[in-house]
Amino acid sequence: MATRQDRKLYSFKSVGARSDSLIQERRITPEPTPIGLKTPLQLGNGTNIFKMHYSLEDAIKDNLRNLIMTNTGERLGRPNFGANLMELALELGTETSDQQAMMRIKESAAQFLPFVNLVGFATEVDRFDNKEVAKVDLFITYTIPKISTKQHGLKITLYTAG
């Protein structure tokens, strides 16, 4: 049996903390993972050479814009990529060419971005004073059902002459 003199008294202040709890306290928040390049290309700031998308919705919007604005034959190695709207640019704003543009956008989106659900399409034509140059705004609404039910909008501007 131990005597009173053999007991050692310790203070809880001298125990310290476990090393894994210190790591949790000083946990460094990881940098978000980039999803894709922002277009038009811009120099990045810091860790990436170019500016990047960190939101999937923003990356899909950028990809849809690039798909619609690309004409077939412009993308190296992918001759069918694009909606090919420039050949309709002089006629956009009429019912026939608007339907043709909608069909081209729908077909190219179904082929290259099948996860995008196109909802609406509208055009607005603004003719300049010389009557030979016009600005055509395309308004496209869409959803991305696998990500969210929120409806997104995209405005694309084409300039025509003729």
DSSP file with accessible surface (Angstrom, degrees, kcal/mol):
  #  RESIDUE AA STRUCTURE BP1 BP2  ACC     N-H-->O    O-->H-N    N-H-->O    O-->H-N    TCO  KAPPA ALPHA  PHI   PSI    X-CA   Y-CA   Z-CA
    1    1 A M              0   0  233      0, 0.0     2,-0.2     0, 0.0     0, 0.0   0.000 360.0 360.0 360.0 136.7    0.0    0.0    0.0
    2    2 A A        -     0   0   74      1,-0.1     2,-0.2     2,-0.0     5,-0.0  -0.521 360.0-134.4 -82.3 147.1    1.3    3.4   -1.0
    3    3 A T    >   -     0   0   73     -2,-0.2     3,-1.4     1,-0.1     4,-0.4  -0.489  27.8-103.9 -93.4 168.2    1.8    6.1    1.5
    4    4 A R  G >  S+     0   0  190      1,-0.3     3,-1.0     2,-0.2    -1,-0.1   0.832 118.1  61.9 -62.2 -29.9    0.7    9.7    1.1
    5    5 A Q  G 3  S+     0   0  177      1,-0.2    -1,-0.3     3,-0.0    -3,-0.0   0.757  95.4  61.1 -72.5 -20.6    4.3   10.7    0.4
    6    6 A D  G <  S+     0   0  110     -3,-1.4    -1,-0.2     2,-0.1     2,-0.2   0.617  81.8 102.6 -81.3 -13.6    4.4    8.6   -2.8
    7    7 A R    <   -     0   0  168     -3,-1.0     2,-0.4    -4,-0.4    -3,-0.0  -0.521  58.4-153.7 -73.5 140.9    1.6   10.4   -4.5
    8    8 A K        -     0   0  161     -2,-0.2     2,-0.4     2,-0.0    -2,-0.1  -0.951   6.8-144.2-114.8 135.5    2.4   12.8   -7.2
    9    9 A L        -     0   0  167     -2,-0.4     2,-0.4     2,-0.0    -2,-0.0  -0.807  16.9-171.4-101.5 132.9    0.1   15.7   -8.0
   10   10 A Y        -     0   0  182     -2,-0.4     2,-0.4     3,-0.0    -2,-0.0  -0.929  16.2-136.5-121.0 150.1   -0.3   16.9  -11.6
   11   11 A S    >   -     0   0   62     -2,-0.4     3,-1.2     1,-0.1     4,-0.3  -0.833  13.9-135.7-103.1 141.7   -2.1   19.8  -13.0
   12   12 A F  G >> S+     0   0  187     -2,-0.4     3,-1.0     1,-0.3     4,-0.6   0.748 101.7  70.8 -67.3 -18.5   -4.3   19.5  -16.1
   13   13 A K  G 34 S+     0   0  194      1,-0.2     3,-0.3     2,-0.2    -1,-0.3   0.822  94.5  53.3 -67.1 -27.2   -2.7   22.7  -17.4
   14   14 A S  G <4 S+     0   0   89     -3,-1.2    -1,-0.2     1,-0.2    -2,-0.2   0.550  88.9  79.3 -87.0  -5.2    0.5   20.9  -18.0
   15   15 A V  T <4 S-     0   0  107     -3,-1.0    -1,-0.2    -4,-0.3     2,-0.2   0.888  77.5-166.4 -71.3 -39.5   -1.0   18.1  -20.1
   16   16 A G     <  -     0   0   64     -4,-0.6     2,-0.3    -3,-0.3    -1,-0.2  -0.543  27.1 -62.2  88.2-154.0   -1.2   20.2  -23.3
   17   17 A A        -     0   0   65     -2,-0.2     2,-0.1     2,-0.0     5,-0.0  -0.947  47.6 -99.7-134.2 154.3   -3.2   19.2  -26.3
   18   18 A R     >  -     0   0  175     -2,-0.3     4,-1.5     1,-0.1     3,-0.3  -0.413  30.6-124.1 -72.3 149.1   -3.1   16.2  -28.7
   19   19 A S  H  > S+     0   0   91      1,-0.2     4,-1.8     2,-0.2     5,-0.1   0.867 108.8  55.6 -65.8 -34.0   -1.4   16.9  -32.0
   20   20 A D  H  > S+     0   0   68      1,-0.2     4,-1.8     2,-0.2    -1,-0.2   0.866 105.6  52.3 -71.0 -28.3   -4.4   15.8  -34.1
   21   21 A S  H  > S+     0   0   37     -3,-0.3     4,-1.8     2,-0.2    -1,-0.2   0.864 107.0  53.4 -73.3 -30.7   -6.6   18.3  -32.3
   22   22 A L  H  X S+     0   0   57     -4,-1.5     4,-2.0     2,-0.2    -2,-0.2   0.902 106.7  52.0 -66.8 -38.9   -4.1   21.1  -33.1
   23   23 A I  H  < S+     0   0  112     -4,-1.8    -2,-0.2     1,-0.2    -1,-0.2   0.923 108.6  50.8 -63.5 -40.5   -4.2   20.1  -36.7
   24   24 A Q  H >< S+     0   0  123     -4,-1.8     3,-1.0     1,-0.2    -1,-0.2   0.885 109.2  51.1 -65.7 -36.3   -8.0   20.4  -36.7
   25   25 A E  H 3< S+     0   0  145     -4,-1.8    -1,-0.2     1,-0.2    -2,-0.2   0.880 116.7  39.3 -67.0 -38.4   -7.9   23.8  -35.1
   26   26 A R  T 3< S+     0   0  176     -4,-2.0    -1,-0.2    -5,-0.1    -2,-0.2   0.075  84.1 155.9 -98.6  23.4   -5.4   25.1  -37.7
   27   27 A R    <   -     0   0  165     -3,-1.0     2,-0.4     1,-0.1    -3,-0.1  -0.281  38.1-136.1 -57.0 130.1   -7.1   23.4  -40.6
   28   28 A I        -     0   0  149     -5,-0.1    -1,-0.1     1,-0.0    -2,-0.1  -0.745  15.9-123.5 -89.9 131.6   -6.3   25.1  -43.9
   29   29 A T        -     0   0  122     -2,-0.4     2,-0.0     1,-0.1    -1,-0.0  -0.615  30.9-123.4 -75.8 127.2   -9.3   25.5  -46.2
   30   30 A P        -     0   0  117      0, 0.0     3,-0.1     0, 0.0    -1,-0.1  -0.362  26.0-104.5 -70.9 150.8   -8.4   23.9  -49.5
   31   31 A E        -     0   0  129      1,-0.1     0, 0.0    -2,-0.0     0, 0.0  -0.470  44.9 -99.1 -70.2 144.7   -8.6   26.0  -52.6
   32   32 A P        -     0   0   85      0, 0.0    -1,-0.1     0, 0.0    -3,-0.0  -0.302  38.9-108.9 -64.7 151.4  -11.6   25.2  -54.8
   33   33 A T        -     0   0  118     21,-0.1     2,-0.1    -3,-0.1     0, 0.0  -0.670  30.7-124.2 -83.7 126.1  -11.1   22.9  -57.7
   34   34 A P        -     0   0   47      0, 0.0    20,-0.2     0, 0.0     3,-0.1  -0.440  19.9-167.2 -69.9 144.8  -11.3   24.7  -61.1
   35   35 A I        -     0   0   80     18,-3.8     2,-0.3     1,-0.4    19,-0.2   0.802  59.4 -26.7-100.5 -41.3  -13.8   23.2  -63.6
   36   36 A G  E    S-A   53   0A  23     17,-0.9    17,-3.6    19,-0.0    -1,-0.4  -0.990  71.2 -74.7-166.0 170.3  -12.8   24.8  -66.8
   37   37 A L  E     -A   52   0A  82     -2,-0.3     2,-0.3    15,-0.2    15,-0.2  -0.489  41.5-125.8 -75.0 142.8  -11.2   27.8  -68.6
   38   38 A K        -     0   0   83     13,-2.1     4,-0.3    -2,-0.2    13,-0.1  -0.695  37.9-109.5 -83.1 138.4  -13.1   31.1  -68.8
   39   39 A T  S    S+     0   0   52     -2,-0.3     2,-0.2     2,-0.1    27,-0.0  -0.950  99.1  45.0-118.5 144.5  -13.4   32.4  -72.3
   40   40 A P  S    S-     0   0  101      0, 0.0    -2,-0.1     0, 0.0    -1,-0.0   0.570 107.1-110.5 -65.6 151.9  -12.2   34.7  -73.7
   41   41 A L        +     0   0   98     -2,-0.2     2,-0.3    -4,-0.1    -2,-0.1  -0.272  42.9 178.1 -60.9 136.8   -8.9   33.6  -72.2
   42   42 A Q        -     0   0   86     -4,-0.3     9,-2.2     9,-0.2    -4,-0.1  -0.979  36.8 -95.9-137.0 147.7   -7.5   35.9  -69.6
   43   43 A L  B     -B   50   0B 138     -2,-0.3     7,-0.3     7,-0.2     6,-0.1  -0.401  44.8-127.2 -64.2 140.0   -4.4   35.7  -67.5
   44   44 A G        -     0   0   23      5,-3.4     2,-0.6     4,-0.1     7,-0.2  -0.169  10.7-120.0 -80.8 178.3   -5.0   34.2  -64.1
   45   45 A N  S    S-     0   0  137      5,-0.2     2,-0.8    -2,-0.0     3,-0.2  -0.904  71.4 -35.7-125.6 100.7   -4.0   35.5  -60.7
   46   46 A G  S    S+     0   0   79     -2,-0.6    -2,-0.1     1,-0.2     0, 0.0  -0.772 127.2  27.9 101.9-105.1   -1.8   33.3  -58.7
   47   47 A T  S    S+     0   0   88     -2,-0.8     2,-0.4     2,-0.0    -1,-0.2   0.758 113.5  55.3 -76.8 -27.0   -2.2   29.6  -58.9
   48   48 A N        -     0   0   47     -3,-0.2    -4,-0.1     1,-0.1    -2,-0.1  -0.850  68.8-141.0-110.9 147.2   -3.6   29.2  -62.4
   49   49 A I  S    S+     0   0  130     -2,-0.4    -5,-3.4    -6,-0.1     2,-0.3   0.910  91.7  28.5 -67.9 -42.3   -2.1   30.5  -65.6
   50   50 A F  B    S-B   43   0B  74     -7,-0.3    -7,-0.2    -3,-0.1    -5,-0.2  -0.809  98.5 -90.9-116.5 159.4   -5.6   31.4  -67.0
   51   51 A K        -     0   0   80     -9,-2.2   -13,-2.1    -2,-0.3     2,-0.3  -0.451  51.2-158.6 -67.2 141.6   -8.8   32.5  -65.2
   52   52 A M  E     -A   37   0A  37    -15,-0.2     2,-0.4    -2,-0.1   -15,-0.2  -0.810  18.5-114.7-124.1 160.5  -10.9   29.5  -64.4
   53   53 A H  E     +A   36   0A  19    -17,-3.6   -18,-3.8    -2,-0.3   -17,-0.9  -0.799  23.7 178.0 -90.3 137.0  -14.6   28.6  -63.7
   54   54 A Y        +     0   0   98     -2,-0.4     2,-0.4   -20,-0.2   -21,-0.1   0.441  64.5  71.8-114.1  -6.8  -15.2   27.2  -60.2
   55   55 A S  S  > S-     0   0   42      1,-0.1     4,-2.0   -19,-0.1     5,-0.2  -0.932  71.1-145.4-111.9 133.5  -19.0   26.9  -60.6
   56   56 A L  H  > S+     0   0   86     -2,-0.4     4,-2.4     1,-0.2     5,-0.2   0.888 101.3  55.0 -64.4 -37.1  -20.4   24.2  -62.8
   57   57 A E  H  > S+     0   0   42      1,-0.2     4,-2.2     2,-0.2    -1,-0.2   0.907 108.4  48.0 -63.8 -41.2  -23.3   26.4  -63.9
   58   58 A D  H  > S+     0   0   84      2,-0.2     4,-2.2     1,-0.2    -1,-0.2   0.891 111.1  50.7 -66.3 -39.6  -20.9   29.1  -65.0
   59   59 A A  H  X S+     0   0    5     -4,-2.0     4,-2.5     2,-0.2    -2,-0.2   0.919 111.0  48.3 -65.5 -40.6  -18.8   26.6  -67.0
   60   60 A I  H  X S+     0   0    9     -4,-2.4     4,-2.7     2,-0.2     5,-0.2   0.911 110.4  51.7 -67.3 -39.6  -21.9   25.2  -68.7
   61   61 A K  H  X S+     0   0   73     -4,-2.2     4,-2.4     2,-0.2    -1,-0.2   0.927 111.5  47.3 -61.8 -43.1  -23.1   28.8  -69.6
   62   62 A D  H  X S+     0   0    6     -4,-2.2     4,-2.4     1,-0.2    -2,-0.2   0.914 112.6  49.1 -64.3 -42.3  -19.7   29.5  -71.1
   63   63 A N  H  X S+     0   0   77     -4,-2.5     4,-2.3     2,-0.2    -2,-0.2   0.896 110.8  50.0 -66.0 -38.6  -19.7   26.3  -73.0
   64   64 A L  H  X S+     0   0    0     -4,-2.7     4,-2.5     2,-0.2     5,-0.2   0.922 110.3  50.3 -66.2 -41.9  -23.2   26.9  -74.4
   65   65 A R  H  X S+     0   0   78     -4,-2.4     4,-2.4    -5,-0.2    -2,-0.2   0.933 111.7  48.0 -60.3 -45.8  -22.3   30.4  -75.5
   66   66 A N  H  X S+     0   0   41     -4,-2.4     4,-1.0     1,-0.2    -1,-0.2   0.895 111.0  51.4 -63.6 -38.0  -19.2   29.0  -77.3
   67   67 A L  H  < S+     0   0    1     -4,-2.3    16,-1.3     1,-0.2     3,-0.4   0.935 113.0  44.3 -64.0 -44.8  -21.3   26.3  -79.0
   68   68 A I  H  < S+     0   0    2     -4,-2.5    17,-0.5     1,-0.2    15,-0.2   0.893 114.6  47.9 -70.6 -37.2  -23.9   28.8  -80.2
   69   69 A M  H  < S+     0   0   89     -4,-2.4     2,-0.4    -5,-0.2    -1,-0.2   0.617  94.3  91.6 -82.3 -10.0  -21.3   31.4  -81.5
   70   70 A T     <  -     0   0   15     -4,-1.0    14,-1.7    -3,-0.4    13,-1.2  -0.677  67.1-144.5 -88.0 137.2  -19.2   28.8  -83.3
   71   71 A N    >   -     0   0   22     -2,-0.4     3,-2.0    11,-0.2     4,-0.4  -0.716  34.9 -90.6 -93.9 150.8  -19.8   28.1  -87.0
   72   72 A T  T 3  S+     0   0   62     -2,-0.3     8,-0.2     1,-0.3    10,-0.1  -0.322 114.1  28.4 -61.2 139.3  -19.4   24.6  -88.3
   73   73 A G  T 3  S+     0   0   57      6,-1.0    -1,-0.3     5,-0.4     7,-0.1   0.279  95.1  95.3  93.1 -10.5  -15.9   24.1  -89.6
   74   74 A E    <   +     0   0  118     -3,-2.0     2,-0.6     7,-0.4    -2,-0.1   0.783  65.9  77.7 -83.0 -28.1  -14.3   26.6  -87.2
   75   75 A R  S >  S-     0   0   97      3,-0.4     3,-1.7    -4,-0.4     6,-0.2  -0.754  86.7-122.5 -90.7 120.8  -13.2   24.1  -84.5
   76   76 A L  T 3  S+     0   0  171     -2,-0.6    -2,-0.1     1,-0.3    -1,-0.0  -0.389  94.1   6.9 -63.4 126.4  -10.1   22.2  -85.4
   77   77 A G  T 3  S+     0   0   73     -2,-0.2    -1,-0.3    -4,-0.1    -2,-0.0   0.369 120.7  73.9  84.2  -7.7  -10.7   18.5  -85.3
   78   78 A R    X   +     0   0  127     -3,-1.7     3,-1.7     1,-0.1    -3,-0.4  -0.631  53.0 170.4-134.6  75.3  -14.5   18.9  -84.8
   79   79 A P  T 3  S+     0   0   84      0, 0.0    -6,-1.0     0, 0.0    -5,-0.2   0.739  77.7  51.1 -65.7 -19.7  -16.0   20.0  -88.1
   80   80 A N  T 3  S+     0   0  112     -8,-0.2     2,-0.3    -7,-0.1    -8,-0.1   0.430  82.2 116.3 -95.8   0.3  -19.6   19.6  -87.0
   81   81 A F    <   +     0   0   18     -3,-1.7    -7,-0.4    -6,-0.2    -6,-0.3  -0.512  56.6  41.4 -73.1 132.7  -19.2   21.6  -83.7
   82   82 A G  S    S-     0   0    6     -2,-0.3   -14,-0.2   -10,-0.1   -11,-0.2  -0.353  80.3-100.2 119.3 164.0  -21.3   24.8  -83.6
   83   83 A A        -     0   0    3    -16,-1.3   -12,-0.2   -13,-1.2   -15,-0.1   0.567  43.8-139.8 -95.3 -13.9  -24.7   26.1  -84.4
   84   84 A N        +     0   0   31    -14,-1.7     3,-0.3    -3,-0.1   -13,-0.2   0.921  44.5 153.1  57.3  52.7  -23.7   27.8  -87.6
   85   85 A L    >>  +     0   0    4    -17,-0.5     3,-1.5   -15,-0.2     4,-0.6   0.676  49.5  81.6 -87.5 -16.5  -25.7   31.0  -87.1
   86   86 A M  G >4 S+     0   0   87      1,-0.3     3,-0.8     2,-0.2     4,-0.4   0.847  87.1  56.7 -63.8 -30.9  -23.6   33.4  -89.1
   87   87 A E  G 34 S+     0   0  119     -3,-0.3    -1,-0.3     1,-0.2    -2,-0.1   0.707 112.0  44.0 -73.4 -13.2  -25.1   32.3  -92.4
   88   88 A L  G X> S+     0   0   13     -3,-1.5     3,-1.5    -4,-0.2     4,-1.1   0.456  85.5 100.0 -99.4  -4.0  -28.5   33.2  -91.0
   89   89 A A  T << S+     0   0    4     -3,-0.8     3,-0.4    -4,-0.6    -2,-0.1   0.829  78.3  52.9 -58.0 -36.2  -27.3   36.5  -89.5
   90   90 A L  T 34 S+     0   0  105     -4,-0.4    -1,-0.3     1,-0.2    -2,-0.1   0.756 116.5  39.7 -71.2 -21.8  -28.7   38.6  -92.3
   91   91 A E  T X4 S+     0   0  112     -3,-1.5     3,-1.5    -4,-0.1     6,-0.3   0.492  82.2 123.6-105.8  -8.4  -32.2   37.1  -91.9
   92   92 A L  T 3<  +     0   0    5     -4,-1.1     3,-0.1    -3,-0.4     4,-0.0  -0.279  61.8  50.0 -58.7 142.2  -32.5   36.8  -88.1
   93   93 A G  T 3  S+     0   0   36      1,-0.6     2,-0.3     2,-0.0    -1,-0.2   0.146  88.5  99.9 110.3 -15.2  -35.6   38.6  -86.8
   94   94 A T  S <> S-     0   0   74     -3,-1.5     4,-2.5     1,-0.1    -1,-0.6  -0.703  82.6-117.5 -97.4 156.8  -37.9   37.0  -89.3
   95   95 A E  H  > S+     0   0  145     -2,-0.3     4,-2.2     1,-0.2     5,-0.2   0.912 111.0  49.8 -62.1 -42.0  -40.1   34.0  -88.3
   96   96 A T  H  > S+     0   0  113      1,-0.2     4,-2.0     2,-0.2    -1,-0.2   0.938 114.7  42.2 -64.7 -47.3  -38.5   31.6  -90.8
   97   97 A S  H  > S+     0   0    2     -6,-0.3     4,-2.7     2,-0.2    -1,-0.2   0.858 111.8  55.6 -72.1 -31.5  -34.9   32.4  -89.9
   98   98 A D  H  X S+     0   0   28     -4,-2.5     4,-2.6    -7,-0.2    -1,-0.2   0.921 109.2  47.2 -63.8 -42.1  -35.7   32.4  -86.1
   99   99 A Q  H  X S+     0   0  114     -4,-2.2     4,-2.3    -5,-0.2    -2,-0.2   0.902 112.2  50.0 -64.8 -39.6  -37.2   28.9  -86.4
  100  100 A Q  H  X S+     0   0   88     -4,-2.0     4,-2.3     2,-0.2    -2,-0.2   0.914 111.4  48.7 -64.3 -42.4  -34.1   27.8  -88.4
  101  101 A A  H  X S+     0   0    0     -4,-2.7     4,-2.6     2,-0.2     5,-0.2   0.920 110.6  50.9 -63.5 -42.5  -31.8   29.3  -85.8
  102  102 A M  H  X S+     0   0   89     -4,-2.6     4,-2.7     1,-0.2    -2,-0.2   0.909 110.0  50.4 -61.0 -41.4  -33.8   27.6  -83.0
  103  103 A M  H  X S+     0   0   88     -4,-2.3     4,-2.6     2,-0.2     5,-0.2   0.924 111.6  47.4 -64.2 -42.6  -33.5   24.2  -84.8
  104  104 A R  H  X S+     0   0   42     -4,-2.3     4,-2.3     2,-0.2     5,-0.2   0.913 113.9  46.9 -65.7 -42.6  -29.7   24.6  -85.3
  105  105 A I  H  X S+     0   0    5     -4,-2.6     4,-2.6     2,-0.2     5,-0.2   0.931 113.4  49.2 -64.4 -43.5  -29.2   25.6  -81.6
  106  106 A K  H  X S+     0   0  135     -4,-2.7     4,-2.3    -5,-0.2    -2,-0.2   0.926 112.8  46.7 -62.9 -44.6  -31.4   22.7  -80.5
  107  107 A E  H  X S+     0   0  116     -4,-2.6     4,-1.7     2,-0.2    -1,-0.2   0.918 114.8  45.3 -66.1 -43.1  -29.6   20.1  -82.6
  108  108 A S  H  X S+     0   0    5     -4,-2.3     4,-2.8    -5,-0.2     5,-0.4   0.899 113.8  49.3 -70.4 -36.5  -26.1   21.2  -81.7
  109  109 A A  H  X S+     0   0    3     -4,-2.6     4,-2.1    -5,-0.2     7,-0.3   0.901 109.9  52.0 -67.5 -37.8  -27.0   21.4  -78.0
  110  110 A A  H  < S+     0   0   66     -4,-2.3    -1,-0.2    -5,-0.2    -2,-0.2   0.869 115.8  41.5 -65.1 -33.6  -28.5   17.9  -78.1
  111  111 A Q  H  < S+     0   0  124     -4,-1.7    -2,-0.2    -5,-0.2    -1,-0.2   0.920 131.1  20.4 -79.8 -43.6  -25.3   16.6  -79.7
  112  112 A F  H  < S+     0   0   40     -4,-2.8    -3,-0.2     1,-0.2    -2,-0.2   0.714 135.9  27.5-104.6 -24.5  -22.7   18.4  -77.6
  113  113 A L    ><  +     0   0   16     -4,-2.1     3,-2.0    -5,-0.4    -1,-0.2  -0.497  64.6 161.2-133.2  65.6  -24.5   19.5  -74.4
  114  114 A P  T 3   +     0   0   95      0, 0.0    -4,-0.1     0, 0.0    -1,-0.1   0.700  69.8  66.5 -66.4 -14.2  -27.3   16.9  -73.9
  115  115 A F  T 3  S+     0   0   83     -6,-0.1     2,-0.5    -3,-0.1    31,-0.4   0.519  83.1  91.2 -83.5  -3.9  -27.7   17.8  -70.2
  116  116 A V    <   -     0   0   15     -3,-2.0     2,-0.7    -7,-0.3    28,-0.2  -0.800  65.0-153.9 -94.9 130.3  -28.9   21.3  -71.1
  117  117 A N  E     -C  143   0C  84     26,-2.9    26,-2.3    -2,-0.5     2,-0.3  -0.904  12.3-144.9-105.8 106.9  -32.7   21.7  -71.5
  118  118 A L  E     +C  142   0C  50     -2,-0.7    24,-0.3    24,-0.2     3,-0.1  -0.552  25.3 169.9 -73.4 133.9  -33.5   24.6  -73.8
  119  119 A V  E     +     0   0C  76     22,-3.0     2,-0.3     1,-0.3    23,-0.2   0.813  52.5   8.3-111.9 -53.1  -36.6   26.5  -72.7
  120  120 A G  E     -C  141   0C  28     21,-1.5    21,-2.0     2,-0.0     2,-0.3  -0.930  48.1-166.0-139.6 160.7  -37.1   29.8  -74.7
  121  121 A F  E     +C  140   0C  46     -2,-0.3     2,-0.3    19,-0.2    19,-0.2  -0.995  13.1 166.0-146.9 135.7  -35.7   31.8  -77.6
  122  122 A A  E     -C  139   0C  49     17,-1.8    17,-3.1    -2,-0.3     2,-0.4  -0.990  16.5-152.8-148.1 151.4  -36.2   35.4  -78.6
  123  123 A T  E     -C  138   0C  34     -2,-0.3     2,-0.4    15,-0.2    15,-0.2  -0.939   4.0-167.9-124.9 150.9  -34.6   37.8  -81.0
  124  124 A E  E     -C  137   0C 110     13,-1.9    13,-2.8    -2,-0.4     2,-0.5  -0.974   9.5-159.6-138.0 121.2  -34.3   41.6  -81.0
  125  125 A V  E     -C  136   0C  46     -2,-0.4     2,-0.5    11,-0.2    11,-0.2  -0.889   6.1-172.3-107.2 129.0  -33.1   43.4  -84.0
  126  126 A D  E     -C  135   0C  78      9,-2.8     9,-2.6    -2,-0.5     2,-0.3  -0.957  11.7-156.2-121.0 108.7  -31.7   46.9  -83.8
  127  127 A R  E     -C  134   0C 139     -2,-0.5     7,-0.2     7,-0.2     2,-0.1  -0.685  12.1-134.0 -87.6 139.7  -31.0   48.6  -87.1
  128  128 A F    >   -     0   0   79      5,-2.4     3,-1.9    -2,-0.3     5,-0.1  -0.298  32.9 -91.9 -85.2 174.2  -28.5   51.4  -87.3
  129  129 A D  T 3  S+     0   0  160      1,-0.3    -1,-0.1     2,-0.1    -2,-0.0   0.824 123.4  57.5 -59.1 -33.5  -28.9   54.7  -89.2
  130  130 A N  T 3  S-     0   0   87      1,-0.1    -1,-0.3     3,-0.1    -3,-0.0   0.535  97.0-139.7 -78.9  -4.2  -27.4   53.4  -92.4
  131  131 A K  S <  S+     0   0  157     -3,-1.9    -2,-0.1     2,-0.2    -1,-0.1   0.504  86.3  84.0  62.6   1.1  -30.0   50.6  -92.6
  132  132 A E  S    S+     0   0  128      1,-0.1    30,-1.7    29,-0.1     2,-0.4   0.600  82.4  57.4-104.8 -17.1  -27.3   48.2  -93.8
  133  133 A V  E     + D   0 161C  47     28,-0.2    -5,-2.4    -5,-0.1     2,-0.3  -0.948  65.0 176.9-117.5 136.5  -25.8   47.2  -90.4
  134  134 A A  E     -CD 127 160C   2     26,-2.3    26,-2.9    -2,-0.4     2,-0.5  -0.971  25.5-138.3-138.0 154.0  -27.9   45.7  -87.7
  135  135 A K  E     -CD 126 159C  49     -9,-2.6    -9,-2.8    -2,-0.3     2,-0.5  -0.963  20.3-164.1-111.0 124.1  -27.3   44.3  -84.2
  136  136 A V  E     -CD 125 158C   2     22,-3.5    22,-3.1    -2,-0.5     2,-0.5  -0.953   0.9-161.6-113.3 120.8  -29.2   41.1  -83.5
  137  137 A D  E     -CD 124 157C   3    -13,-2.8   -13,-1.9    -2,-0.5     2,-0.5  -0.896   3.2-158.8-101.7 127.1  -29.6   40.0  -79.8
  138  138 A L  E     -CD 123 156C   0     18,-3.4    18,-2.6    -2,-0.5     2,-0.6  -0.922   3.5-162.4-103.8 127.8  -30.5   36.4  -79.2
  139  139 A F  E     -CD 122 155C  69    -17,-3.1   -17,-1.8    -2,-0.5     2,-0.5  -0.959  11.5-179.3-112.7 118.6  -32.0   35.6  -75.8
  140  140 A I  E     -CD 121 154C   4     14,-2.8    14,-2.3    -2,-0.6     2,-0.4  -0.971   9.9-163.9-122.1 130.1  -31.9   32.0  -74.8
  141  141 A T  E     +CD 120 153C  45    -21,-2.0   -22,-3.0    -2,-0.5   -21,-1.5  -0.908  20.4 160.1-111.2 144.3  -33.3   30.5  -71.6
  142  142 A Y  E     -CD 118 152C   0     10,-2.4    10,-3.4    -2,-0.4     2,-0.3  -0.965  26.0-143.0-154.9 163.6  -32.4   27.1  -70.4
  143  143 A T  E     -CD 117 151C  19    -26,-2.3   -26,-2.9    -2,-0.3     8,-0.1  -0.898  11.3-144.0-126.8 162.8  -32.2   24.8  -67.4
  144  144 A I  E >>  - D   0 148C   2      4,-0.5     4,-2.4     6,-0.5     3,-1.8  -0.838  18.9-170.9-124.8  87.5  -29.8   22.2  -66.2
  145  145 A P  T 34 S+     0   0   80      0, 0.0    -1,-0.1     0, 0.0   -29,-0.1   0.806  79.2  56.2 -57.3 -32.3  -32.0   19.6  -64.6
  146  146 A K  T 34 S+     0   0  189    -31,-0.4     3,-0.1     1,-0.1   -30,-0.1   0.685 118.5  32.7 -75.9 -14.7  -29.3   17.4  -63.1
  147  147 A I  T <4 S-     0   0   67     -3,-1.8     2,-0.3     1,-0.4    -1,-0.1   0.823 128.4 -26.6-104.5 -52.3  -27.9   20.4  -61.2
  148  148 A S  E  <  -D  144   0C  30     -4,-2.4    -4,-0.5     2,-0.1    -1,-0.4  -0.978  43.3-121.4-157.6 169.5  -30.8   22.7  -60.3
  149  149 A T  E    S+     0   0C 139     -2,-0.3     2,-0.1    -6,-0.1    -3,-0.0   0.432  71.9 121.3 -96.6  -0.8  -34.3   23.7  -61.3
  150  150 A K  E     -     0   0C 125     -6,-0.2    -6,-0.5     1,-0.1     2,-0.4  -0.371  63.6-127.0 -65.4 138.2  -33.2   27.3  -61.6
  151  151 A Q  E     -D  143   0C 112     -8,-0.1     2,-0.3    -2,-0.1    -8,-0.2  -0.739  24.6-158.5 -90.1 134.6  -33.7   28.9  -65.1
  152  152 A H  E     -D  142   0C  24    -10,-3.4   -10,-2.4    -2,-0.4     2,-0.3  -0.793   1.6-147.6-110.9 154.6  -30.7   30.5  -66.6
  153  153 A G  E     -D  141   0C  38     -2,-0.3     2,-0.4   -12,-0.2   -12,-0.2  -0.908   8.2-168.5-123.2 151.3  -30.5   33.1  -69.4
  154  154 A L  E     -D  140   0C   6    -14,-2.3   -14,-2.8    -2,-0.3     2,-0.5  -0.998   4.5-161.4-140.1 130.1  -28.0   33.8  -72.1
  155  155 A K  E     -D  139   0C 106     -2,-0.4     2,-0.4   -16,-0.2   -16,-0.2  -0.970   9.0-175.7-115.6 126.7  -27.7   36.8  -74.3
  156  156 A I  E     -D  138   0C   3    -18,-2.6   -18,-3.4    -2,-0.5     2,-0.5  -0.977  10.2-153.7-122.8 132.1  -25.7   36.6  -77.5
  157  157 A T  E     -D  137   0C  46     -2,-0.4     2,-0.4   -20,-0.2   -20,-0.2  -0.919  11.3-176.4-110.6 128.3  -25.1   39.6  -79.8
  158  158 A L  E     -D  136   0C  16    -22,-3.1   -22,-3.5    -2,-0.5     2,-0.5  -0.961  14.1-148.2-118.7 139.8  -24.5   39.2  -83.5
  159  159 A Y  E     -D  135   0C 142     -2,-0.4     2,-0.3   -24,-0.2   -24,-0.2  -0.918  19.2-171.3-108.0 132.7  -23.7   42.1  -85.9
  160  160 A T  E     -D  134   0C  14    -26,-2.9   -26,-2.3    -2,-0.5     2,-0.3  -0.870   9.8-173.6-123.2 156.2  -24.8   41.8  -89.5
  161  161 A A  E      D  133   0C  64     -2,-0.3   -28,-0.2   -28,-0.2   -71,-0.1  -0.992 360.0 360.0-143.6 149.0  -24.3   43.8  -92.6
  162  162 A G              0   0   84    -30,-1.7    -2,-0.0    -2,-0.3     0, 0.0  -0.941 360.0 360.0 166.2 360.0  -25.8   43.5  -96.0
